[in-house]
């Protein structure tokens, strides 16, 4: 406060002098203190709750569309500003995979659809993650938005989860590291990012009333670690709490999560906003919630008049309300919302589309390549392309992350999300970059024929004509709905089996938001996982199929053989009645999420975490460990093949202090010319070697021998090394 007083004293005594909170040389906290001192109670309360500004476009909550909210630009969320004090409005857009909103202006014709975040995770590339955040933040800022509701790091605990495609896989280190870089990139554009959904929001079935149970140590070593790393790496201005309950208490009113872990142990300085419809009481403010979002979704506007009354009666201390305001203001200053307001300017969609294409090209995962059927050679004169709407475009995932491209897209009606408010999300969107046309461009002398794949018999007949067959298989997933199993819908498995029997030179390209079963795997020659490929996805897929790019993606999640290999073969909450509390016991696997579950139980998956093939080959060698100030692993990577390519060497902790384990502790992306060798050194975060000690409330590294494996995937080790480490304790 002394610094603020000095600034006030030193300010020129003239009417035109800017107020002290507009002094960019002051810290965000000092500026927030100066501004808050000028606010009355009504102004403070106005910052603590906001609108769902798209209600006017979706038809409202009671059937009649409400009038548009003055000042809102067609955004998912809108918190009015206070012009008298120079406080800008919060214009909040959904944006998990690019800018999803902005529906009010004729010039605003769409945005760049980014590939599923699983493609980004498959790249194992933090630099690419930051570039992706920059692109999304830049498009948001140029549209007039200053908050992008992006930064999802929920883990894949179940491969049937409807929103897994928005997140970054099953490993907390990979998800947290990449998530932090996405956030940092967004906020470098003076747009607030919101890491979400805090916490254990790992499934969509009965998401408003499912109670997640997980012991504290396991939570700290898995889901919460992903958030901790993302917050450290990206410094998000806001954290969005989740719909679900955690240990019997709603996440947005969970004192342990919000006050204890987030603001206490992690010293998080930003603000906690609710998800839309996730506030249940004015007492959520006491539990650490700072702002009620999408107030129209809640039973009442809890952070309006009820909060004002609670402050008057002392139920909520005045200091708590002031703290809520301070956290919002200091984050707005920290990201630059006051100093760099959005300016609506044209967007270079062509350049951004090429960036999205590059992201997809890094995230494509080559799963099978018998007899080097890929890349396709130009001697293939007859090429059959079957299924997946490959003549029209590529599939995208549904829900609030759905981006409408800047060119007309195909809409496929579905019924997964039902009717009413979310009705606009009941159509699957086909991004209009057709793989068939892109392949034509790369092989103009080949003869292509297309079959939609609706009937196995006609698809098989076409396959007999072809030298090579490319089947595009798709599985649409969306927010608010998990899927009941891992099969491909609409009889696609039977169609692929028929095609493969008719022509063994069959390649399957998967456009999915999750793993799928592959009963036809042994009958096809090649498989490529393309995820949801984004706006230029057709070109990315074609480039990989024909070798213009060398696939370098590695699976960020385990592909199980079937549901019997999962911790919960049945999915809870699928048939729950509205409001019915259901329970999901994550203690079954605890911190052993994904590949760790498979390793602990000796299960062999269809494809392991970290798996991915290339058109070249790599050698990993000379693994060495050292421990001076931190544990460092060094090794060599050599391109032993005939073409340039990118390797993704991975480090796993495989044993510690006499106990077997499996945990990703490091990775790198190394691009090499044929015959080239590069030496790589990676510093290992000690928390990845530790247990969380709930009694001491810290991380504990036990003294003993630690074994580190240099690997191609979680199931393929190249070399191992061991080192003795002393006992260490780390702050929570």
C-alpha positions in Angstrom: 0.0 0.0 0.0 3.0 2.3 0.5 3.8 2.1 -3.2 0.3 3.0 -4.1 0.3 6.0 -1.7 3.5 7.2 -3.3 2.1 6.9 -6.7 -1.0 8.9 -5.7 1.1 11.6 -4.1 3.4 11.8 -7.2 0.6 12.0 -9.7 0.3 15.4 -11.4 -2.5 17.5 -10.0 -4.4 18.2 -13.1 -7.8 17.1 -14.3 -6.3 15.3 -17.4 -3.9 13.2 -15.5 -4.5 9.4 -15.9 -5.6 7.6 -12.7 -2.9 5.7 -10.9 -4.3 2.3 -11.9 -3.5 3.2 -15.5 0.2 3.5 -14.7 1.8 0.4 -16.4 4.9 0.7 -14.3 3.0 -0.4 -11.2 2.5 -4.1 -10.4 -0.9 -5.7 -11.3 -1.6 -6.0 -7.6 -0.8 -2.3 -6.9 -3.0 -1.2 -9.8 -5.8 -3.4 -8.6 -5.5 -1.9 -5.1 -5.6 1.6 -6.4 -8.7 0.9 -8.6 -10.6 -1.0 -6.0 -10.2 1.9 -3.5 -12.3 4.0 -5.9 -15.1 1.5 -6.3 -18.4 1.5 -4.4 -20.1 -1.7 -3.3 -22.5 -1.8 -6.4 -19.6 -1.5 -8.7 -17.7 -4.3 -7.0 -20.6 -6.7 -7.1 -21.2 -6.0 -10.8 -17.8 -7.7 -11.5 -18.7 -10.9 -9.7 -21.4 -12.3 -11.9 -21.9 -12.3 -15.7 -24.3 -13.3 -18.4 -24.6 -16.1 -20.9 -24.7 -13.6 -23.8 -25.7 -16.1 -26.5 -29.1 -16.9 -24.9 -30.7 -14.4 -27.3 -29.4 -16.5 -30.2 -30.2 -19.9 -28.7 -33.8 -19.1 -27.9 -33.6 -18.5 -24.2 -34.3 -20.7 -21.3 -38.1 -20.6 -21.2 -38.8 -20.8 -24.9 -38.9 -17.1 -25.7 -35.6 -15.6 -26.9 -34.5 -12.8 -24.6 -33.3 -9.5 -26.1 -29.6 -9.3 -26.9 -27.6 -8.0 -23.9 -26.4 -4.4 -24.5 -22.6 -4.3 -25.0 -22.2 -8.1 -25.5 -20.7 -9.1 -28.9 -22.5 -12.5 -29.1 -20.2 -14.1 -26.6 -20.5 -17.1 -24.3 -20.0 -14.9 -21.3 -20.3 -11.2 -20.7 -19.5 -9.2 -17.6 -20.3 -5.5 -18.2 -17.5 -3.0 -17.7 -17.5 0.1 -15.6 -16.8 3.0 -18.1 -16.6 5.6 -15.3 -13.5 3.9 -14.0 -12.1 2.7 -17.3 -12.8 -1.0 -16.5 -13.4 -2.9 -19.7 -16.1 -5.5 -20.1 -15.2 -9.1 -20.1 -16.1 -10.5 -23.5 -15.7 -14.2 -23.1 -15.7 -16.7 -26.0 -15.6 -20.5 -25.9 -12.4 -21.5 -27.5 -11.0 -24.9 -26.7 -10.1 -25.4 -30.4 -10.2 -21.9 -31.7 -12.7 -19.1 -31.4 -16.2 -20.6 -31.1 -18.4 -17.5 -30.7 -18.9 -14.1 -32.3 -22.3 -14.4 -34.0 -23.5 -10.8 -34.1 -21.7 -9.1 -37.0 -22.0 -9.8 -40.7 -18.3 -9.4 -41.3 -17.6 -12.1 -38.7 -17.9 -15.1 -40.9 -16.1 -17.7 -38.9 -12.7 -18.7 -37.4 -9.9 -21.1 -38.0 -10.9 -24.6 -36.8 -7.9 -26.1 -35.0 -7.3 -29.9 -34.8 -8.5 -31.7 -31.7 -6.1 -31.1 -28.8 -5.3 -34.8 -28.9 -3.5 -34.1 -32.2 -1.5 -31.4 -30.4 -0.8 -33.7 -27.5 0.3 -36.4 -30.0 2.9 -34.0 -31.3 4.7 -34.0 -27.9 5.7 -30.4 -28.9 5.6 -27.6 -26.3 6.7 -25.0 -28.9 3.8 -26.0 -31.2 1.4 -25.7 -28.2 2.5 -22.1 -27.6 2.1 -21.3 -31.2 -1.4 -22.8 -31.2 -2.3 -20.6 -28.2 -0.9 -17.5 -29.9 -3.0 -18.2 -33.0 -6.2 -18.7 -31.0 -5.5 -15.7 -28.8 -4.8 -13.5 -31.8 -8.0 -14.4 -33.6 -10.0 -13.8 -30.4 -8.4 -10.4 -29.8 -9.0 -9.4 -33.4 -12.7 -10.4 -33.0 -13.2 -8.1 -30.0 -12.8 -10.8 -27.3 -10.5 -10.5 -24.2 -11.3 -13.8 -22.6 -10.8 -17.2 -24.3 -12.4 -20.0 -22.3 -9.5 -22.4 -23.2 -6.8 -24.3 -21.4 -8.4 -27.7 -20.8 -6.1 -30.2 -19.0 -8.6 -32.8 -17.7 -7.1 -36.3 -18.0 -8.4 -39.2 -20.1 -9.4 -41.5 -17.4 -12.0 -43.2 -19.6 -11.5 -43.4 -23.4 -15.3 -43.1 -23.9 -15.3 -39.5 -22.5 -17.2 -37.1 -24.8 -14.7 -34.2 -24.3 -11.5 -36.1 -24.4 -10.7 -34.6 -27.8 -10.6 -31.1 -26.2 -8.0 -32.2 -23.7 -4.4 -33.4 -23.9 -4.4 -37.1 -23.1 -3.9 -39.3 -20.1 -0.5 -38.3 -18.7 -0.4 -35.3 -16.2 3.1 -34.3 -17.2 2.3 -34.1 -20.9 -1.0 -32.5 -20.4 0.2 -30.0 -17.9 3.3 -29.0 -19.9 1.5 -28.5 -23.1 -1.5 -26.9 -21.4 0.7 -24.3 -19.8 2.2 -23.4 -23.2 -1.3 -23.0 -24.8 -2.2 -20.7 -22.0 1.0 -18.7 -22.2 0.4 -18.3 -26.0 -3.1 -17.1 -25.6 -2.2 -14.6 -22.9 0.7 -13.2 -24.9 -2.0 -11.8 -27.1 -3.6 -9.9 -24.2 -6.4 -12.3 -23.9 -7.3 -14.1 -20.6 -7.0 -17.9 -20.6 -8.9 -20.1 -18.2 -7.4 -23.4 -17.2 -10.3 -25.9 -16.8 -12.3 -27.7 -15.6 -11.0 -27.8 -12.0 -11.1 -30.7 -11.1 -11.7 -34.4 -11.8 -14.1 -33.5 -14.5 -13.0 -36.5 -16.5 -16.3 -37.7 -18.0 -19.5 -36.1 -19.4 -22.2 -38.6 -18.3 -24.4 -36.9 -15.7 -21.7 -34.2 -15.5 -23.9 -31.9 -13.4 -24.3 -34.4 -10.6 -21.6 -37.0 -10.8 -19.5 -37.3 -7.6 -15.8 -38.1 -8.3 -14.0 -39.9 -5.5 -10.2 -40.1 -5.4 -7.9 -40.1 -2.4 -5.8 -37.0 -1.9 -2.3 -38.5 -2.7 -3.5 -40.0 -6.0 -5.3 -36.8 -7.0 -2.1 -34.8 -6.4 -0.1 -37.2 -8.4 -2.5 -37.2 -11.4 -5.3 -34.8 -12.2 -4.2 -32.1 -9.8 -0.6 -32.4 -11.0 -1.7 -31.6 -14.6 -3.4 -28.4 -13.3 -0.4 -27.5 -11.1 2.0 -27.8 -14.1 -0.3 -25.9 -16.4 -0.6 -23.0 -13.9 3.1 -22.9 -13.3 3.8 -22.9 -17.1 1.2 -20.5 -18.3 0.1 -18.3 -15.3 -3.5 -18.4 -16.4 -5.4 -15.3 -15.3 -8.4 -17.5 -14.4 -9.3 -21.0 -13.3 -12.7 -22.4 -14.3 -14.1 -24.8 -11.7 -16.1 -27.8 -12.8 -19.7 -29.0 -12.7 -19.2 -32.3 -10.9 -18.9 -33.0 -7.2 -15.5 -34.0 -5.7 -15.7 -36.1 -2.6 -19.4 -35.1 -2.0 -19.0 -31.4 -2.6 -19.6 -29.5 -5.8 -16.3 -28.4 -7.3 -17.3 -24.7 -7.5 -18.0 -24.8 -3.8 -15.2 -27.0 -2.7 -13.1 -25.3 0.0 -10.3 -27.9 -0.1 -9.8 -27.6 -3.9 -10.2 -23.9 -4.2 -8.9 -22.4 -0.9 -6.8 -25.3 0.3 -5.0 -26.5 -2.9 -5.3 -23.8 -5.5 -5.0 -20.6 -3.5 -3.3 -22.1 -0.5 -0.7 -24.7 -1.5 -0.1 -23.3 -5.0 -0.4 -19.6 -4.1 -2.6 -19.0 -7.1 -3.2 -15.2 -7.5 -5.8 -15.1 -10.2 -9.6 -15.5 -10.1 -11.8 -18.6 -10.0 -14.8 -18.4 -12.4 -17.6 -21.0 -12.4 -18.6 -23.1 -15.3 -22.0 -22.1 -16.7 -24.6 -23.4 -14.3 -22.1 -24.7 -11.7 -23.0 -22.3 -8.8 -25.2 -23.7 -6.0 -25.0 -21.3 -3.2 -23.8 -17.8 -2.1 -21.6 -19.7 0.3 -19.5 -20.9 -2.7 -17.8 -17.5 -2.3 -16.5 -18.6 1.1 -15.2 -21.8 -0.5 -13.1 -19.8 -2.9 -15.3 -19.1 -6.0 -14.7 -15.5 -7.2 -17.1 -15.1 -10.1 -20.5 -16.6 -11.2 -20.5 -17.2 -15.0 -23.5 -17.6 -17.2 -25.9 -16.6 -14.4 -28.9 -17.5 -16.5 -28.0 -21.1 -16.0 -28.2 -21.0 -12.2 -31.2 -21.3 -10.0 -30.7 -17.6 -9.1 -28.0 -15.0 -9.5 -26.2 -16.0 -6.3 -23.4 -13.5 -6.6 -25.8 -10.6 -7.1 -28.3 -9.5 -4.5 -27.9 -12.7 -2.3 -24.1 -12.0 -2.0 -24.8 -8.3 -1.2 -27.2 -9.4 1.6 -24.6 -12.0 2.9 -22.0 -9.2 3.1 -24.4 -7.0 5.0 -25.2 -9.7 7.5 -21.6 -10.7 7.9 -22.2 -14.2 6.5 -19.6 -13.3 3.9 -16.9 -10.9 5.2 -16.3 -7.7 3.4 -12.7 -8.7 3.1 -13.7 -11.7 1.1 -15.8 -9.7 -1.4 -12.9 -7.2 -1.8 -10.6 -10.1 -2.3 -12.8 -11.5 -5.1 -12.7 -8.1 -6.8 -9.0 -7.8 -6.4 -8.3 -11.1 -8.0 -10.3 -10.3 -11.1 -8.8 -6.8 -11.5 -5.2 -7.8 -10.9 -5.5 -10.6 -13.5 -7.0 -8.1 -16.0 -4.0 -5.9 -15.4 -1.6 -8.7 -15.6 -2.7 -9.9 -19.0 -3.1 -6.4 -20.4 -6.9 -6.0 -20.8 -6.6 -2.3 -19.7 -3.5 -1.4 -21.7 -4.2 -3.4 -24.9 -7.9 -3.6 -25.5 -9.1 -5.7 -28.5 -9.2 -4.0 -31.8 -11.5 -5.6 -34.5 -9.2 -6.2 -37.4 -9.1 -8.6 -40.4 -7.7 -12.1 -39.9 -5.4 -13.8 -42.3 -7.4 -17.1 -42.5 -5.1 -18.5 -45.1 -2.0 -18.2 -42.9 -3.8 -19.4 -39.9 -5.2 -22.3 -41.9 -1.7 -23.4 -42.8 -0.7 -23.2 -39.1 -3.6 -25.5 -38.2 -2.5 -27.8 -41.0 1.0 -27.9 -39.6 -0.4 -28.8 -36.2 -2.4 -31.7 -37.7 0.7 -32.9 -39.6 2.7 -33.1 -36.4 -0.1 -34.9 -34.6 -1.0 -37.6 -37.1 -0.1 -41.0 -35.7 0.9 -43.8 -38.0 -0.2 -47.0 -36.2 0.4 -49.7 -38.8 2.4 -49.8 -42.0 2.8 -53.4 -43.2 5.3 -53.8 -46.1 5.8 -50.0 -46.2 2.5 -49.5 -48.0 2.8 -45.9 -46.9 3.8 -43.5 -48.3 1.7 -44.1 -51.4 3.7 -44.4 -54.6 2.7 -42.7 -57.8 2.5 -46.1 -59.5 -0.9 -46.7 -57.9 -3.1 -46.0 -60.9 -6.4 -46.9 -59.3 -7.1 -45.6 -55.8 -10.4 -46.2 -54.1 -11.5 -43.8 -51.4 -14.3 -45.0 -49.2 -16.3 -43.5 -46.3 -15.9 -40.7 -43.8 -17.3 -37.9 -46.0 -13.8 -37.8 -47.6 -15.3 -36.2 -50.7 -16.6 -33.3 -48.6 -14.2 -32.6 -45.7 -13.1 -33.8 -42.3 -15.0 -34.3 -39.1 -14.9 -32.1 -36.1 -15.9 -32.6 -32.5 -19.1 -31.1 -31.1 -20.1 -28.9 -28.2 -18.9 -25.5 -26.9 -15.5 -26.0 -28.6 -17.1 -26.3 -32.0 -15.6 -23.7 -34.4 -17.5 -22.7 -37.5 -15.0 -22.2 -40.3 -14.7 -19.0 -42.4 -16.0 -20.9 -45.4 -19.3 -22.8 -45.7 -19.3 -26.1 -43.9 -21.4 -29.3 -44.1 -23.7 -30.0 -41.2 -24.8 -33.5 -40.2 -27.9 -33.6 -38.0 -27.5 -35.8 -34.9 -29.5 -36.4 -31.8 -26.8 -36.8 -29.2 -27.5 -33.6 -27.4 -31.2 -33.4 -27.7 -33.3 -30.3 -28.0 -33.5 -26.9 -26.4 -30.8 -24.5 -25.4 -27.9 -26.6 -26.8 -29.7 -27.5 -29.9 -27.3 -25.6 -32.1 -24.7 -28.2 -31.2 -26.7 -31.2 -32.4 -25.2 -31.0 -35.9 -21.8 -32.5 -36.5 -19.7 -30.1 -38.6 -17.6 -31.2 -41.5 -14.8 -28.8 -42.1 -14.7 -28.3 -45.8 -11.2 -29.5 -46.7 -11.8 -32.7 -48.6 -9.0 -35.3 -48.4 -10.2 -36.7 -51.8 -9.5 -33.4 -53.6 -6.2 -33.0 -51.8 -5.1 -36.4 -52.9 -6.1 -35.6 -56.5 -3.8 -32.7 -56.3 -0.9 -34.8 -55.1 -1.5 -37.6 -57.7 -3.0 -36.0 -60.7 -2.3 -39.0 -63.0 -4.0 -41.5 -60.7 -7.7 -42.5 -61.2 -9.7 -42.0 -58.0 -13.2 -43.4 -57.3 -15.2 -42.6 -54.2 -17.9 -44.7 -52.3 -19.6 -43.3 -49.2 -19.3 -46.7 -47.4 -22.9 -47.0 -46.6 -23.1 -50.6 -47.9 -20.3 -53.1 -47.3 -21.1 -54.9 -50.5 -20.7 -51.8 -52.8 -17.6 -50.7 -50.9 -16.0 -54.1 -51.3 -16.9 -54.1 -55.0 -15.0 -50.9 -55.5 -12.1 -52.2 -53.5 -11.6 -55.0 -55.9 -11.0 -52.5 -58.7 -8.3 -50.6 -56.9 -4.6 -50.9 -56.5 -4.9 -49.5 -53.0 -7.9 -48.6 -50.9 -8.1 -45.7 -48.4 -11.0 -46.0 -45.9 -11.9 -43.0 -43.9 -13.6 -44.1 -40.6 -15.2 -41.5 -38.3 -16.7 -41.3 -34.8 -18.3 -38.1 -33.7 -18.1 -37.1 -30.1 -19.3 -34.1 -28.2 -19.6 -32.3 -25.0 -22.3 -33.5 -22.6 -22.4 -37.1 -23.9 -20.0 -40.0 -23.5 -20.3 -42.9 -25.8 -21.3 -46.4 -24.5 -18.5 -48.3 -26.1 -15.4 -48.2 -28.3 -16.9 -49.5 -31.5 -17.2 -47.4 -34.7 -20.8 -46.4 -35.3 -23.0 -47.0 -38.3 -21.7 -50.4 -39.3 -18.3 -49.1 -40.2 -16.4 -52.1 -38.7 -18.3 -54.5 -40.9 -17.7 -52.3 -43.9 -13.9 -52.1 -43.2 -13.8 -55.9 -42.8 -15.6 -56.4 -46.2 -13.2 -54.0 -47.9 -10.1 -55.6 -46.4 -11.2 -59.0 -47.5 -11.8 -57.7 -51.0 -8.4 -55.9 -51.1 -5.6 -56.5 -48.6 -3.9 -53.2 -49.7 -6.3 -51.3 -47.5 -5.4 -48.3 -45.3 -7.7 -47.0 -42.7 -7.6 -43.3 -41.7 -9.4 -42.7 -38.3 -11.1 -39.4 -37.6 -12.0 -39.9 -33.9 -11.9 -38.1 -30.6 -10.9 -41.2 -28.7 -9.5 -44.7 -29.2 -11.6 -47.2 -31.0 -11.6 -51.0 -31.2 -10.2 -52.4 -34.4 -11.5 -55.9 -35.0 -10.2 -55.6 -38.6 -6.7 -54.6 -37.6 -5.0 -57.8 -38.7 -6.7 -57.7 -42.1 -5.6 -54.1 -43.2 -2.1 -53.0 -44.3 -2.1 -49.6 -42.7 -3.8 -47.5 -40.0 -3.4 -43.8 -39.4 -5.0 -41.9 -36.5 -6.0 -38.4 -37.7 -8.2 -37.3 -34.7 -10.4 -34.4 -35.7 -8.1 -32.8 -38.2 -9.1 -29.2 -38.2 -9.7 -26.7 -41.1 -6.9 -27.8 -43.4 -7.1 -31.4 -42.3 -7.7 -32.9 -45.7 -4.4 -31.5 -47.0 -2.6 -32.6 -43.9 -3.9 -36.2 -44.3 -3.1 -36.3 -48.0 0.4 -35.0 -47.4 1.1 -37.8 -44.9 -0.4 -40.5 -47.1 1.8 -39.5 -50.0 4.9 -38.7 -48.1 5.0 -34.9 -48.4 5.3 -35.0 -44.7 6.6 -37.8 -42.5 4.2 -38.8 -39.7 5.7 -38.0 -36.3 2.8 -38.2 -33.8 2.8 -40.5 -30.8 -0.3 -41.6 -28.9 -1.1 -39.4 -25.9 -3.5 -42.0 -24.6 -3.5 -45.8 -24.5 -5.7 -47.6 -27.1 -7.3 -50.6 -25.2 -8.3 -53.7 -26.9 -11.8 -53.4 -25.5 -13.7 -52.1 -22.5 -12.8 -55.1 -20.3 -9.3 -53.7 -20.0 -10.6 -50.5 -18.4 -10.8 -49.8 -14.6 -14.5 -49.4 -15.1 -15.8 -51.6 -17.9 -19.2 -50.0 -17.4 -19.6 -46.2 -17.5 -21.5 -44.7 -14.6 -24.2 -42.0 -15.1 -25.2 -42.9 -18.7 -28.8 -43.5 -17.6 -29.0 -41.1 -14.7 -32.2 -39.0 -14.3 -31.7 -35.3 -14.2 -30.4 -34.2 -10.8 -29.7 -37.7 -9.6 -26.4 -37.9 -7.8 -24.2 -40.7 -9.2 -20.7 -41.7 -8.1 -17.5 -42.5 -9.9 -14.8 -44.3 -8.0 -11.4 -43.2 -9.4 -9.7 -44.9 -6.4 -9.8 -48.1 -8.5 -6.9 -46.9 -10.5 -5.8 -44.0 -8.3 -2.8 -42.2 -9.9 -2.3 -45.2 -12.3 -4.1 -43.5 -15.1 -3.9 -45.0 -18.6 -0.6 -46.6 -19.4 0.2 -46.9 -15.7 -3.0 -49.0 -15.2 -1.9 -51.3 -18.0 1.6 -51.6 -16.7 0.6 -52.3 -13.1 -1.7 -55.1 -14.2 0.4 -56.6 -16.9 -2.2 -55.8 -19.6 -1.3 -55.6 -23.3 -3.2 -52.8 -25.0 -4.1 -52.6 -28.7 -1.5 -49.7 -28.9 0.4 -48.3 -26.0 0.8 -44.7 -24.9 3.6 -43.0 -26.7 3.4 -45.3 -29.7 3.9 -44.0 -33.3 5.6 -45.1 -36.5 7.6 -43.1 -39.0 8.7 -43.5 -42.6 12.2 -43.7 -41.3 13.9 -45.4 -38.3 15.7 -44.2 -35.2 18.3 -45.4 -32.8 18.4 -44.4 -29.2 21.6 -44.9 -27.3 24.1 -43.8 -24.6 21.6 -43.1 -21.8 23.4 -41.5 -18.8 22.0 -40.0 -15.6 23.6 -37.3 -13.4 22.4 -35.6 -10.2 24.1 -32.3 -9.3 21.4 -29.8 -8.7 18.7 -31.8 -10.4 18.3 -35.2 -12.1 19.5 -34.9 -15.7 19.1 -37.7 -18.4 21.2 -37.5 -21.5 21.2 -39.7 -24.6 21.8 -39.8 -28.3 19.2 -40.1 -31.1 20.2 -41.2 -34.6 18.2 -41.3 -37.8 19.1 -44.8 -39.1 16.8 -44.6 -42.1 16.8 -43.1 -45.6 14.6 -40.0 -45.2 14.3 -37.1 -42.8 12.0 -37.6 -39.8 11.2 -36.6 -36.3 11.7 -38.9 -33.3 10.0 -38.6 -30.0 12.3 -40.3 -27.4 10.5 -40.8 -24.1 11.9 -41.2 -20.5 10.0 -43.3 -18.0 10.7 -43.9 -14.3 10.4 -47.8 -14.1 11.6 -48.4 -10.5 12.4 -46.4 -7.4 13.6 -47.4 -4.0 13.0 -51.1 -4.8 9.5 -50.7 -6.1 8.3 -51.2 -9.7 6.4 -48.3 -11.3 5.9 -46.6 -14.7 5.7 -42.9 -15.1 6.6 -40.5 -18.0 9.3 -38.1 -16.7 10.6 -36.6 -19.9 10.4 -36.4 -23.7 11.8 -34.6 -26.6 11.1 -33.9 -30.3 14.2 -34.4 -32.5 14.1 -33.8 -36.2 17.0 -35.4 -38.0 18.3 -35.9 -41.6 19.3 -39.4 -42.6 22.4 -40.5 -40.7 22.3 -37.5 -38.3 22.8 -37.9 -34.6 21.9 -35.5 -31.9 22.7 -35.5 -28.2 19.8 -34.6 -25.9 19.7 -33.6 -22.3 16.5 -33.5 -20.2 16.1 -32.2 -16.7 13.5 -34.3 -14.7 11.0 -32.6 -12.4 11.5 -34.1 -9.0 7.8 -34.3 -8.4 7.6 -37.0 -11.1 9.9 -39.1 -8.9 8.0 -38.5 -5.7 5.0 -39.5 -3.8 2.6 -37.0 -2.3 2.7 -37.2 1.5 -0.7 -36.2 2.7 0.3 -36.1 6.4 3.3 -33.8 5.8 1.4 -32.1 2.9 4.4 -32.2 0.6 6.2 -34.2 -2.1 8.5 -36.9 -0.8 11.4 -38.4 -2.8 12.6 -41.5 -0.9 16.3 -42.3 -0.8 17.3 -45.2 -3.0 18.0 -46.4 -6.5 15.9 -44.9 -9.4 15.7 -46.6 -12.7 15.0 -44.6 -15.8 14.2 -46.1 -19.2 14.8 -44.5 -22.6 11.9 -45.7 -24.7 10.0 -45.5 -28.0 6.7 -45.9 -26.1 5.4 -46.9 -22.7 5.8 -50.5 -23.9 9.1 -50.4 -25.9 12.3 -49.7 -24.0 15.5 -49.0 -25.8 17.9 -48.6 -22.8 17.9 -48.3 -19.0 20.1 -46.6 -16.5 20.0 -46.3 -12.7 21.1 -43.7 -10.2 21.0 -43.4 -6.4 19.2 -40.3 -5.1 19.0 -38.9 -1.5 15.7 -38.3 0.3 14.1 -35.0 -0.6 11.0 -33.1 0.5 9.4 -30.5 -1.8 6.7 -27.9 -1.2 3.2 -28.9 -2.2 
